[in-house]
């Protein structure tokens, strides 16, 4: 697939990683970023964006066969979820998964660290009390590109321009893991729902 076509198809996924990492998280000095679902559409974008921002990237995935892709995209460390070291501490967590992983991620934040909630593919977020954040000096932010586009279009427009420059310079590339004909839409859904897919799954007319 041509990069220009991949860019159009994957822009939303890339913006979901780019906007929070450049607008909501402070990168005044080198940071360590943990990316959940790092081999998925948002995750592969988040790895690349974090590397552009000179962050050290730790990737977390659901199965061993996805580890090598994360390393190729720039992750210095890559783990299956249940093999993440218990003493791992990071400054930022990018979480498109939610559920139990969200709770575990809060415990991995360093003081003044931030967790960015992007989605809940693994289940809804647990109830969160401010005391859980205040006592540990950490924060949680959320991003929903659809609503942001409606209420703050200038933010999205600026982010899109910046992404175009990064794409043009070859610093970020949308990762298309599978390209299937439109007639195979059921197979595409099965691939995504089984969590065997990597990157973006694209249907082509």
HULIN-V288121 format. One record per backbone hydrogen bond with DSSP energy under -1.0 kcal/mol. NH is the residue of the N-H (numbers start at 1). CO is the residue of the C=O. E is the energy in kcal/mol with one decimal. If there is no record, write none. Layout:
nh | co | e
NH | CO | E
NH | CO | E
//
This chain:
nh | co | e
6 | 2 | -2.5
7 | 3 | -2.5
8 | 4 | -1.7
9 | 5 | -2.2
10 | 6 | -2.2
14 | 10 | -2.2
15 | 11 | -2.9
16 | 12 | -1.9
18 | 14 | -2.9
19 | 15 | -2.6
21 | 17 | -1.4
22 | 18 | -1.6
23 | 19 | -2.5
24 | 20 | -1.5
25 | 20 | -1.3
33 | 56 | -3.1
34 | 92 | -3.1
35 | 58 | -2.8
36 | 94 | -2.6
38 | 60 | -2.2
40 | 37 | -2.0
44 | 40 | -2.8
45 | 41 | -1.1
46 | 42 | -2.7
47 | 43 | -2.3
48 | 44 | -1.4
49 | 45 | -2.6
50 | 46 | -2.6
51 | 47 | -1.9
52 | 48 | -2.0
53 | 49 | -1.6
54 | 51 | -1.9
55 | 50 | -2.7
56 | 31 | -3.0
58 | 33 | -3.2
59 | 77 | -3.0
60 | 35 | -2.4
61 | 79 | -2.3
66 | 63 | -1.7
67 | 64 | -1.8
70 | 66 | -1.3
71 | 67 | -1.9
72 | 68 | -2.5
73 | 69 | -1.9
74 | 71 | -1.0
75 | 70 | -2.4
76 | 57 | -1.5
77 | 57 | -1.7
79 | 59 | -2.5
81 | 61 | -2.1
83 | 80 | -2.6
84 | 81 | -1.5
88 | 85 | -1.6
90 | 108 | -2.8
91 | 32 | -2.0
92 | 32 | -1.9
93 | 114 | -2.0
94 | 34 | -2.9
95 | 116 | -2.8
103 | 99 | -1.2
104 | 100 | -2.2
105 | 101 | -2.3
106 | 102 | -1.5
108 | 105 | -1.5
109 | 106 | -1.0
110 | 90 | -2.8
112 | 137 | -4.0
113 | 110 | -2.4
114 | 91 | -2.5
115 | 139 | -2.5
116 | 93 | -3.3
117 | 141 | -3.5
118 | 95 | -2.8
119 | 95 | -1.3
121 | 96 | -1.6
122 | 97 | -3.2
123 | 120 | -1.6
132 | 129 | -1.9
133 | 130 | -1.2
134 | 130 | -3.0
135 | 131 | -1.9
137 | 133 | -1.0
138 | 133 | -1.7
139 | 113 | -2.1
141 | 115 | -3.0
143 | 117 | -1.7
148 | 144 | -2.3
149 | 145 | -2.7
150 | 146 | -1.1
151 | 147 | -2.5
152 | 148 | -3.1
155 | 152 | -1.1
156 | 152 | -1.2
157 | 153 | -2.7
158 | 154 | -2.3
159 | 155 | -2.2
160 | 156 | -2.6
161 | 157 | -2.0
162 | 158 | -2.1
163 | 159 | -2.5
164 | 160 | -2.4
165 | 161 | -1.7
166 | 162 | -2.0
167 | 163 | -3.1
168 | 164 | -2.7
169 | 165 | -2.0
170 | 167 | -1.4
171 | 166 | -2.4
177 | 200 | -1.1
178 | 200 | -1.4
180 | 202 | -2.9
182 | 204 | -2.1
184 | 181 | -2.3
185 | 182 | -1.2
188 | 184 | -2.0
189 | 185 | -2.3
190 | 186 | -2.4
191 | 187 | -2.2
192 | 188 | -2.1
193 | 189 | -3.1
194 | 190 | -2.0
195 | 192 | -1.4
196 | 191 | -1.4
197 | 191 | -1.1
199 | 39 | -4.2
200 | 175 | -2.6
202 | 178 | -2.9
204 | 180 | -2.9
//
